[in-house]
Amino acid sequence: MKSNLSRLITIAAFAGTFFLLSAILAYGKPKYMKIFNEDIGTKVDYHDRCNVCHVSRVGGGEKTYFGDAFEDNGRKITLEMRKKYAKFFKTEGDAGSQ
């Protein structure tokens, strides 16, 4: 019976750690995605998409080249980023993007 209790405590500790780490990793999403979404030059098609900055479409973990550049630039979108990652930004004549 003691070993069952030990196992239960171990499983609960691992589960708690997993959920805590998940919450910490997900914390960046709303804050940094808001910066991207509120930039007047970003295409609406890319708003609220984790895979703009992350390889995974659900976010977290490894970053894309854009995500690395965003972080390297102090989480600011620069003119150089707009040019290099043009697919995320409106240009004159973009009919389908607001």
Residue, then its C-alpha position, 0 to 999 in steps of 0.5 A: m500500500k505504501s508503494n501505491l501511495s508513493r506512485l500516486i504522489t510521483i505521478a501527481a508531481f509529474a502531472g503538476t510539473f507538466f501543467l505548470l511548464s505548459a502554462i509558463l510556455a504558453y504565457g508568451k502567446p497573448k502578449y507577443m501575438k497582440i504586438f503582431n496583431e495590432d501592428i497596422g501592417t500585418k496581414v489579417d490572414y496571419h493574425d492569431r497564428c502561433n506558427v508565424c513565430h513558432v514551428s509548431r502551429v500550436g505555438g511554443g518550442e522551436k521558433t521560425y526565422f521570423g520568431d527569432a528575428f522578432e525576439d532578436n529585435g526586442r519583440k518589435i517589428t522593424l522595417e527590415m523584418r517587413k522586407k525580409y518576411a513580406k508574406f506577413f505584411k500588407t503591400e500596396g495592391d494587396a486586395g485580400s488582406q485588410 
